[in-house]
Amino acid sequence: MEQITKKNFQSNLDNIINVTKLLDIKIDEPFKIQFFNHKEPYDLLWYKMTENGLMYGYNETGDYYHKSDALEGLLIGKHQIVKI
C-alpha cells in the first residue's frame, strides 16, 4: 500500500457525495451540528460539505476555511486504516 502524502493525496468525491446523501445535505449547503452533549447547536458555528471535505466557519455566508481531520479524513480517503 502506498502511503498517502500531501503530494499524492486526492480527495475522493464519490465518498463525499455518499456522506452528503447519508446526512441528507447538499454539497456547499451550510448547516449546523447539534452535539449530543448540548441542548442547542452552537449559534455561531456553521458547517458545509465541500469537494475538499467537511469545512466549518463562523457565519452562514462567511469563509469556511477550517477543516476537521480524523473522521473526515477517513471519509474522504485522506487517512487510511492499517489492520494489525
C-alpha positions as CSV (number, residue, x, y, z in Angstrom):
1,M,0.0,0.0,0.0
2,E,1.4,3.4,-1.0
3,Q,1.5,5.9,1.8
4,I,-0.7,8.9,1.3
5,T,1.2,12.2,1.4
6,K,0.4,15.9,0.7
7,K,1.9,15.4,-2.8
8,N,-0.2,12.4,-3.9
9,F,-3.5,13.0,-1.9
10,Q,-6.6,13.4,-4.0
11,S,-10.0,14.0,-2.3
12,N,-12.5,11.1,-3.0
13,L,-15.5,13.0,-4.4
14,D,-17.6,9.8,-4.6
15,N,-17.2,9.2,-0.8
16,I,-18.0,12.9,-0.1
17,I,-21.2,12.6,-2.2
18,N,-22.2,9.3,-0.4
19,V,-21.7,11.1,3.0
20,T,-23.9,14.0,1.9
21,K,-26.6,11.6,0.9
22,L,-26.4,9.8,4.3
23,L,-26.6,13.2,6.1
24,D,-29.4,14.5,3.8
25,I,-27.4,17.6,2.9
26,K,-26.1,19.0,-0.4
27,I,-22.5,20.0,-1.2
28,D,-21.9,23.6,-0.3
29,E,-25.1,23.8,1.8
30,P,-24.5,25.5,5.2
31,F,-25.7,23.6,8.2
32,K,-25.1,23.4,12.0
33,I,-24.4,20.4,14.1
34,Q,-26.1,19.7,17.4
35,F,-23.7,17.8,19.5
36,F,-25.1,15.1,21.8
37,N,-23.9,16.9,25.0
38,H,-25.5,20.3,24.1
39,K,-29.2,21.2,24.0
40,E,-28.8,23.5,21.1
41,P,-26.3,23.8,18.1
42,Y,-23.7,26.4,18.6
43,D,-25.1,29.7,17.4
44,L,-22.0,31.0,15.6
45,L,-20.6,27.8,14.1
46,W,-21.7,26.7,10.6
47,Y,-20.5,23.7,8.6
48,K,-20.7,22.7,5.0
49,M,-19.5,19.8,3.0
50,T,-17.3,20.8,0.0
51,E,-15.4,18.9,-2.6
52,N,-12.5,19.2,-0.3
53,G,-14.3,17.7,2.7
54,L,-16.1,19.0,5.8
55,M,-15.4,22.6,6.4
56,Y,-16.6,25.0,9.2
57,G,-16.8,28.7,9.7
58,Y,-18.3,31.3,12.0
59,N,-21.2,32.5,9.9
60,E,-23.6,31.2,7.3
61,T,-22.1,33.2,4.4
62,G,-18.5,33.7,5.5
63,D,-15.4,31.9,4.7
64,Y,-15.3,28.2,5.5
65,Y,-11.6,27.6,5.9
66,H,-11.3,25.3,9.0
67,K,-11.2,21.6,8.4
68,S,-11.9,18.6,10.6
69,D,-9.2,16.0,10.5
70,A,-9.6,12.4,11.7
71,L,-13.1,11.1,10.8
72,E,-13.4,13.5,7.9
73,G,-10.0,12.3,6.6
74,L,-11.2,8.7,6.7
75,L,-14.4,9.5,4.9
76,I,-12.8,11.4,2.0
77,G,-9.9,8.9,1.7
78,K,-7.2,11.1,3.1
79,H,-6.4,8.8,6.0
80,Q,-6.1,5.1,5.9
81,I,-6.9,2.3,8.2
82,V,-4.0,-0.1,8.9
83,K,-5.1,-3.5,10.1
84,I,-2.8,-5.3,12.5
